[in-house]
Amino acid sequence: MKVVFNCTAYKFHREYCDDIAEEISNRGNEVIFAEGDLNQGNYEADFCIQPDQIHKRLGARIGIWINHAMPVIPQNRFYYEDKFKNSLKRNSDYIFTFSEAWKQWHEMYGLPTYSVGMPKLDKYFNNIDGGNILYAPTHHLKPGVYSKEGINLDKLKKYGNIIFRGHPAFNPHQETSMESLRKAAIVISDYSSMGLEAIILNIPTILVGHKIWRSVRADHISAKAEEAAIRVYNQFWLEKAIEIYLDNPKHLEEERLKYSKLLCEYQGIASKKFVDTLEEILIMYPSHYNQPLEKF
């Protein structure tokens, strides 16, 4: 089996692929990373793993979309737009997603979908060092969801060491998002999937909301999972939420454990499940080998 990972849009997408690539290599298969050049050519691989819907399959016979983020709905409405759907279906043959709940939501795209968990989290379950407060907002190009403008981080320093992790598409970081999460005793986010990942890893989580969403009640797994976090709308209540967790780190743990399983299955073994599923596809659909390679 030969697998190419298309990480040409952003370097940080590789973080979502490294554990999968390691499992593929450990089984004696060939791995290639395409990075930097959006117009890279034909790799004649069996699979192209694509963390972004705009990623092309680079000549591979089968395209697999994994998504580099857990969708936060309704704030990220673009997932429902025809432009997104058309791009996804043009470049991918299958969707590999995080759980059965996500699999049901992805049915709207009309592609075969498998629940495989989130491989990048595998090594971090029950392996959080803590000790810091991590603030990880979404990016500034999303008005109405970006929380940094309403937060005074200097005022939070009285509660401990603050790690600021801006969106990696616009903020260079020396460490991966997972390395930052490992150091967190409390995670503060807004409508970023980092908040959902923190819940999955059973890290006390605070979500800073925007007033325009206060009355919105969405029937989506990302919105339901907010039961496992404290949602606040200003600096005063943000500080109160920090104090709650500092006084009782077990606060909302039962809810975190519940939604951890709903948001992400195959915990600790997602990379194995992912590659097992690739192998099953090759066995179940050998006709792919008889199709001409597509060039992009």
DAHU-V722412 format. One record per residue. N is the residue number from 1. RES is the residue in one letter. OMEGA is omega in degrees with one decimal (999 if undefined). D_CENTER is the distance of its C-alpha to the mean C-alpha in Angstrom with 2 decimals. Layout:
# DAHU-V722412
((N/RES/OMEGA/D_CENTER) (N/RES/OMEGA/D_CENTER))
This chain:
# DAHU-V722412
((1/M/178.4/25.55) (2/K/-174.2/24.32) (3/V/173.8/20.68) (4/V/176.4/19.60) (5/F/-179.1/16.12) (6/N/178.7/16.04) (7/C/-172.6/14.45) (8/T/-176.8/17.18) (9/A/-180.0/15.57) (10/Y/-179.7/13.98) (11/K/-175.8/14.58) (12/F/176.8/11.37) (13/H/-179.5/9.72) (14/R/179.1/11.85) (15/E/-178.5/9.89) (16/Y/-173.3/7.64) (17/C/-169.7/11.16) (18/D/-178.4/13.62) (19/D/175.7/13.75) (20/I/-179.7/14.11) (21/A/178.8/16.76) (22/E/179.2/18.49) (23/E/178.6/18.93) (24/I/179.7/20.26) (25/S/-179.9/22.60) (26/N/177.7/23.80) (27/R/175.9/25.02) (28/G/-178.7/27.11) (29/N/-177.6/25.22) (30/E/179.8/24.78) (31/V/176.3/21.60) (32/I/173.2/21.47) (33/F/173.4/19.04) (34/A/-177.0/19.73) (35/E/170.2/18.99) (36/G/-174.0/20.71) (37/D/-178.9/22.89) (38/L/-175.9/21.57) (39/N/178.0/24.76) (40/Q/-166.7/24.66) (41/G/-168.0/26.73) (42/N/-178.9/27.30) (43/Y/178.9/26.08) (44/E/179.1/27.60) (45/A/173.9/24.82) (46/D/-177.5/24.20) (47/F/165.2/20.47) (48/C/178.5/18.24) (49/I/-169.9/14.52) (50/Q/177.9/12.78) (51/P/-178.1/9.25) (52/D/-176.2/10.89) (53/Q/179.8/13.33) (54/I/-179.0/16.09) (55/H/178.2/16.11) (56/K/-172.8/19.37) (57/R/171.8/20.23) (58/L/176.9/22.64) (59/G/178.7/25.41) (60/A/-178.5/23.63) (61/R/-172.4/24.99) (62/I/177.8/21.76) (63/G/-179.9/18.51) (64/I/175.9/15.25) (65/W/-178.5/12.27) (66/I/-175.9/8.94) (67/N/-178.3/6.75) (68/H/-178.7/4.67) (69/A/171.3/2.91) (70/M/-176.8/4.35) (71/P/173.3/7.81) (72/V/-172.0/10.17) (73/I/16.5/13.55) (74/P/-175.2/16.31) (75/Q/178.1/15.41) (76/N/-175.4/13.44) (77/R/-175.2/16.36) (78/F/178.9/15.97) (79/Y/-179.7/14.14) (80/Y/-174.6/17.68) (81/E/-179.7/19.66) (82/D/179.5/21.78) (83/K/178.9/20.82) (84/F/-177.9/17.17) (85/K/-178.5/18.42) (86/N/178.5/21.10) (87/S/-179.7/19.04) (88/L/-176.4/16.65) (89/K/177.6/19.74) (90/R/-172.8/21.64) (91/N/-172.1/19.37) (92/S/175.2/17.97) (93/D/-177.2/19.86) (94/Y/171.7/17.27) (95/I/170.8/13.83) (96/F/-175.3/12.04) (97/T/-161.2/9.79) (98/F/-176.3/8.91) (99/S/178.0/12.28) (100/E/178.2/15.53) (101/A/176.5/14.75) (102/W/179.7/11.93) (103/K/178.7/14.41) (104/Q/179.8/17.08) (105/W/-178.1/15.31) (106/H/-179.9/14.65) (107/E/-178.0/18.40) (108/M/-179.1/19.24) (109/Y/174.7/18.34) (110/G/176.8/21.04) (111/L/174.3/19.48) (112/P/-173.1/19.68) (113/T/-179.8/16.50) (114/Y/171.9/15.79) (115/S/-177.3/13.90) (116/V/-176.2/12.93) (117/G/-179.9/10.46) (118/M/-173.7/7.57) (119/P/-175.5/9.84) (120/K/179.3/8.53) (121/L/-169.4/9.38) (122/D/-171.3/12.72) (123/K/-171.5/14.96) (124/Y/176.5/14.14) (125/F/-177.6/15.28) (126/N/-177.5/18.64) (127/N/179.9/18.42) (128/I/-178.6/17.86) (129/D/179.7/20.73) (130/G/175.8/20.48) (131/G/-175.6/23.26) (132/N/171.3/21.54) (133/I/-178.5/20.12) (134/L/173.8/16.84) (135/Y/-174.7/16.47) (136/A/178.8/13.17) (137/P/170.1/13.64) (138/T/-173.1/12.10) (139/H/-170.6/14.37) (140/H/-179.9/18.07) (141/L/179.8/18.34) (142/K/178.5/17.25) (143/P/-178.8/20.50) (144/G/175.2/20.51) (145/V/-179.3/17.04) (146/Y/-170.6/17.30) (147/S/-171.2/18.98) (148/K/-175.4/20.34) (149/E/-178.7/23.63) (150/G/-175.6/24.56) (151/I/174.3/23.82) (152/N/-175.7/26.40) (153/L/179.8/24.78) (154/D/-179.8/28.26) (155/K/-179.1/29.29) (156/L/-176.2/26.54) (157/K/178.4/27.88) (158/K/-179.7/30.53) (159/Y/-179.8/27.97) (160/G/-179.2/26.91) (161/N/-178.8/25.09) (162/I/172.3/22.44) (163/I/176.0/19.55) (164/F/178.2/18.37) (165/R/175.5/15.11) (166/G/-178.3/15.04) (167/H/-173.2/12.42) (168/P/176.7/12.61) (169/A/-175.7/13.78) (170/F/-177.3/16.84) (171/N/177.8/17.21) (172/P/-179.6/18.02) (173/H/177.9/17.17) (174/Q/-177.7/19.02) (175/E/-179.8/16.34) (176/T/177.4/12.67) (177/S/-179.4/10.21) (178/M/176.5/10.72) (179/E/176.3/14.41) (180/S/178.4/14.38) (181/L/-179.9/12.90) (182/R/-178.0/15.55) (183/K/-169.6/18.18) (184/A/168.7/17.42) (185/A/175.6/19.83) (186/I/175.4/18.56) (187/V/173.4/15.40) (188/I/177.2/16.15) (189/S/177.8/13.74) (190/D/175.0/14.40) (191/Y/176.4/12.20) (192/S/177.3/9.06) (193/S/175.1/5.82) (194/M/177.5/7.28) (195/G/177.8/9.93) (196/L/178.3/8.41) (197/E/177.1/7.27) (198/A/177.2/10.84) (199/I/-179.8/12.33) (200/I/-177.3/11.14) (201/L/176.5/12.78) (202/N/174.6/15.76) (203/I/177.0/15.90) (204/P/-168.2/18.03) (205/T/174.4/16.09) (206/I/179.9/17.67) (207/L/-179.4/16.39) (208/V/-175.6/18.63) (209/G/174.1/19.49) (210/H/-173.8/21.53) (211/K/-177.8/24.88) (212/I/-178.8/24.46) (213/W/-172.1/21.96) (214/R/-176.2/24.17) (215/S/-178.4/25.94) (216/V/177.5/23.13) (217/R/-175.1/22.39) (218/A/178.2/19.66) (219/D/-176.1/19.68) (220/H/-176.0/15.97) (221/I/180.0/13.86) (222/S/178.7/11.82) (223/A/179.1/15.34) (224/K/-177.7/16.94) (225/A/177.1/14.65) (226/E/174.4/16.23) (227/E/-178.7/19.16) (228/A/-179.1/17.53) (229/A/172.0/17.49) (230/I/178.0/20.31) (231/R/179.1/20.13) (232/V/-176.3/22.51) (233/Y/177.2/23.88) (234/N/-175.7/25.91) (235/Q/-177.7/26.70) (236/F/-177.4/29.24) (237/W/172.7/27.03) (238/L/179.8/24.20) (239/E/176.8/26.79) (240/K/179.4/28.02) (241/A/176.4/24.61) (242/I/-179.5/24.39) (243/E/177.7/27.90) (244/I/-178.5/27.10) (245/Y/178.7/24.47) (246/L/178.4/26.75) (247/D/-177.6/29.57) (248/N/-179.6/27.66) (249/P/179.3/24.36) (250/K/-179.9/24.54) (251/H/-179.5/24.38) (252/L/-179.8/22.05) (253/E/179.0/21.21) (254/E/178.7/22.36) (255/E/178.3/19.98) (256/R/-179.2/17.01) (257/L/178.2/18.07) (258/K/-175.4/18.54) (259/Y/174.0/15.18) (260/S/-178.3/13.43) (261/K/178.6/14.97) (262/L/-179.2/14.40) (263/L/-171.6/10.63) (264/C/177.2/10.32) (265/E/178.8/13.36) (266/Y/-175.8/14.93) (267/Q/-179.0/14.09) (268/G/-178.3/15.35) (269/I/-175.9/16.28) (270/A/179.2/13.25) (271/S/177.8/14.28) (272/K/179.4/17.75) (273/K/-179.4/16.88) (274/F/-175.8/15.00) (275/V/172.8/18.11) (276/D/-178.0/20.50) (277/T/174.3/19.24) (278/L/-179.2/19.78) (279/E/178.1/23.24) (280/E/179.4/23.97) (281/I/179.4/23.29) (282/L/179.2/25.73) (283/I/-175.0/28.28) (284/M/-174.0/27.95) (285/Y/-179.7/27.94) (286/P/-179.8/30.30) (287/S/177.6/31.42) (288/H/-177.6/28.61) (289/Y/-178.1/30.82) (290/N/-179.3/33.63) (291/Q/178.4/31.84) (292/P/177.0/32.38) (293/L/178.0/29.66) (294/E/179.4/28.28) (295/K/-179.3/28.54) (296/F/999/26.50))
